[in-house]
Amino acid sequence: MSEEMEGANWTMAMSGGRIRQGIDSELVEQFPTCAARFLVAIHHDDINVAKPTRVELMNRGFNGEGGWVGFAKAGEVLGL
């Protein structure tokens, strides 16, 4: 992801808005950097990516919409 796009997403997150703009193409661009083992596990439903995703969002202080809420609040709203 370009620094410009990353900055735009950070701005959107900090404003409390849901991160949506260009999210599909950005996510697709991330797949080439994922380990094949991880992708295969997702494909076969061997892992549920929802919980580790919620943990990572909490660790970054975001709610489920991509808005900054702080670390403690993020854990609360994400059910962790």
C-alpha positions in Angstrom: 0.0 0.0 0.0 1.3 3.4 -0.9 2.2 5.9 1.9 -0.4 8.2 0.5 -3.2 5.6 0.7 -2.0 4.5 4.2 -2.2 8.1 5.3 -5.7 8.5 3.9 -6.9 5.3 5.7 -5.3 6.6 9.0 -7.2 9.9 8.5 -10.4 8.1 8.0 -9.8 5.8 11.0 -9.0 8.8 13.2 -12.1 10.6 12.2 -14.2 7.7 13.4 -15.5 6.9 9.9 -15.6 3.4 8.6 -12.6 2.5 6.4 -14.2 1.7 3.0 -12.6 3.7 0.2 -10.6 1.3 -2.0 -10.6 -1.4 0.7 -11.3 -4.3 -1.8 -8.3 -3.5 -4.0 -6.1 -2.9 -1.0 -7.0 -6.2 0.5 -6.4 -8.0 -2.8 -2.9 -6.4 -3.0 -2.1 -8.0 0.4 -2.6 -11.6 -0.7 0.7 -11.9 -2.5 2.5 -11.3 0.8 0.7 -13.9 2.7 2.3 -17.3 3.3 0.8 -20.0 1.1 0.1 -22.1 4.2 -2.0 -19.4 5.6 -4.0 -18.9 2.4 -4.6 -22.7 2.0 -5.8 -22.9 5.6 -8.3 -20.0 5.0 -9.4 -21.7 1.7 -10.2 -25.0 3.6 -11.8 -23.2 6.5 -9.1 -24.7 8.8 -8.9 -21.5 10.7 -11.4 -18.8 11.6 -9.7 -15.5 10.8 -12.4 -13.5 12.7 -11.0 -13.9 16.2 -7.3 -13.2 15.4 -8.6 -10.2 13.4 -10.5 -8.9 16.3 -7.4 -9.3 18.5 -5.3 -7.4 16.0 -7.9 -4.6 15.8 -7.9 -4.4 19.6 -4.1 -4.3 19.7 -4.3 -1.3 17.3 -7.1 0.4 19.2 -9.7 0.1 16.5 -13.3 -0.9 16.7 -14.9 -3.3 14.1 -15.6 -0.4 11.8 -12.0 0.7 11.6 -12.5 3.8 13.8 -10.0 4.6 16.6 -11.5 4.1 20.0 -8.5 3.4 22.1 -7.0 0.1 23.3 -9.3 -0.5 26.3 -12.5 0.5 24.5 -11.5 -1.6 21.5 -11.3 -4.8 23.6 -14.7 -4.0 25.1 -16.5 -3.3 21.8 -14.9 -6.3 20.1 -15.9 -8.6 22.9 -12.4 -9.5 24.0 
